[in-house]
């Protein structure tokens, strides 16, 4: 799993006014939960580009004035218009405690339906997974081997390795659709 490092500074004062002052200085107010007590700190906003604005998932190594914590980004809030980061919540990782994360899907294999002119349509791009931090996958591999035109692959077809998928087995992950031009050509050939 990819690890992104950020450096933060403890916050002395909490509340709306101090958070607004931090944002005006280019810092984002943050908090780490999961330890003995929550730790409030501030981080320069530009350090979040590798965490928030990417489809990849990662662990975050937070250095707060010399104290290092490994965590995941649990939640964040963006300004509705300017999309400036308003706040971020982290969850501290423990080796023996399973965590839940949304992990991106990756598709592998050759589909005869795609080779015949069909189009692979991903119905979901990320899937919720529960695993110990050491077993958390960077992505979940979905095989589209042997998918014909009009067929789909479901969550039940995914074979998890040391993790649990928290979706119903009947949820459609992706399907090979028939484009209109190919459908009209098939209809004309059938007549």
URCOR-V11498 format. One record per residue. N is the residue number from 1. SS is DSSP state (alpha for helix, beta for strand, coil for the rest). PHI is phi in whole degrees, 0 to 359 (NA if undefined). PSI is psi in radians with two decimals (999 if undefined). Layout:
{{N:SS:PHI:PSI} {N:SS:PHI:PSI}}
This chain:
{{1:coil:NA:2.38} {2:coil:293:2.44} {3:beta:240:2.19} {4:beta:253:2.32} {5:beta:258:2.36} {6:beta:228:2.66} {7:beta:245:2.24} {8:beta:235:2.94} {9:beta:233:2.35} {10:beta:299:2.55} {11:coil:261:2.29} {12:coil:278:-0.78} {13:coil:248:2.49} {14:coil:246:2.85} {15:coil:123:3.10} {16:alpha:296:-0.84} {17:alpha:295:-0.79} {18:alpha:292:-0.60} {19:alpha:294:-0.70} {20:alpha:294:-0.70} {21:alpha:297:-0.70} {22:alpha:298:-0.77} {23:alpha:297:-0.64} {24:alpha:294:-0.44} {25:coil:271:0.02} {26:coil:87:0.26} {27:beta:252:2.66} {28:beta:247:2.27} {29:beta:288:2.38} {30:beta:222:2.87} {31:beta:214:2.49} {32:beta:249:2.13} {33:beta:256:2.92} {34:coil:106:-0.26} {35:coil:270:-2.72} {36:coil:293:-0.72} {37:coil:213:2.70} {38:coil:296:2.51} {39:beta:246:2.10} {40:beta:264:2.31} {41:beta:208:3.00} {42:beta:234:2.51} {43:beta:226:2.45} {44:beta:302:2.36} {45:alpha:299:-0.56} {46:alpha:293:-0.31} {47:alpha:287:-0.22} {48:alpha:273:-0.08} {49:coil:297:-0.56} {50:coil:275:-0.11} {51:coil:255:-0.85} {52:coil:269:-0.81} {53:coil:269:0.82} {54:coil:212:2.56} {55:coil:283:-0.21} {56:coil:284:2.71} {57:coil:256:2.65} {58:coil:206:2.81} {59:beta:269:2.68} {60:beta:241:2.17} {61:beta:263:1.96} {62:beta:258:2.19} {63:beta:252:1.87} {64:beta:251:1.66} {65:coil:51:0.85} {66:coil:94:-0.29} {67:beta:265:2.09} {68:beta:261:2.38} {69:beta:228:2.46} {70:beta:256:2.28} {71:beta:212:3.06} {72:beta:238:2.68} {73:beta:286:1.96} {74:beta:275:-0.77} {75:beta:202:2.67} {76:beta:211:2.78} {77:beta:231:2.27} {78:beta:251:2.63} {79:coil:295:2.37} {80:coil:295:-0.43} {81:coil:254:-0.94} {82:coil:276:-0.22} {83:coil:57:0.53} {84:coil:281:2.46} {85:beta:293:2.12} {86:beta:268:-0.65} {87:beta:196:2.62} {88:beta:223:2.40} {89:beta:246:2.33} {90:beta:244:2.64} {91:beta:244:2.09} {92:beta:292:2.40} {93:coil:270:2.47} {94:coil:237:2.41} {95:coil:300:-0.54} {96:coil:260:0.08} {97:coil:249:2.14} {98:coil:291:2.61} {99:beta:236:2.81} {100:beta:245:2.30} {101:beta:217:2.67} {102:beta:272:2.07} {103:beta:246:2.38} {104:beta:292:2.68} {105:beta:265:2.55} {106:beta:231:2.43} {107:beta:255:2.37} {108:beta:224:2.72} {109:coil:106:2.95} {110:coil:251:2.22} {111:coil:256:2.19} {112:alpha:299:-0.54} {113:alpha:296:-0.67} {114:alpha:288:-0.67} {115:alpha:294:-0.42} {116:coil:273:0.02} {117:coil:112:0.03} {118:coil:286:2.95} {119:beta:237:2.30} {120:beta:280:2.11} {121:beta:245:2.02} {122:beta:277:2.08} {123:coil:281:-0.59} {124:coil:229:2.51} {125:coil:258:-0.46} {126:beta:230:2.70} {127:beta:225:2.43} {128:beta:282:2.25} {129:beta:233:2.50} {130:beta:242:2.20} {131:beta:198:2.88} {132:coil:291:2.65} {133:alpha:306:-0.64} {134:alpha:291:-0.44} {135:alpha:259:0.03} {136:coil:292:2.14} {137:coil:281:2.66} {138:coil:286:-0.59} {139:beta:207:2.82} {140:beta:255:2.14} {141:beta:278:2.23} {142:beta:241:2.15} {143:beta:273:2.23} {144:coil:252:0.29} {145:coil:302:2.20} {146:coil:82:0.13} {147:coil:285:2.14} {148:coil:271:3.02} {149:coil:301:2.34} {150:coil:81:-0.02} {151:coil:265:2.84} {152:beta:222:2.86} {153:beta:244:2.44} {154:beta:247:2.92} {155:alpha:303:-0.62} {156:alpha:299:-0.36} {157:alpha:278:-0.19} {158:coil:279:2.29} {159:coil:259:1.76} {160:coil:288:2.58} {161:coil:236:1.80} {162:coil:66:0.41} {163:coil:211:2.89} {164:beta:241:2.34} {165:beta:269:2.25} {166:coil:261:0.66} {167:coil:239:2.73} {168:coil:293:2.47} {169:coil:297:-0.35} {170:coil:271:-0.03} {171:coil:289:2.29} {172:beta:283:2.25} {173:beta:270:-0.85} {174:beta:205:2.77} {175:beta:217:2.73} {176:beta:259:1.91} {177:beta:268:2.76} {178:coil:261:2.04} {179:coil:297:2.71} {180:alpha:302:-0.75} {181:alpha:298:-0.72} {182:alpha:290:-0.65} {183:alpha:295:-0.78} {184:alpha:294:-0.60} {185:alpha:292:-0.66} {186:alpha:292:-0.70} {187:alpha:295:-0.70} {188:alpha:294:-0.65} {189:alpha:290:-0.56} {190:alpha:288:-0.51} {191:coil:281:999}}
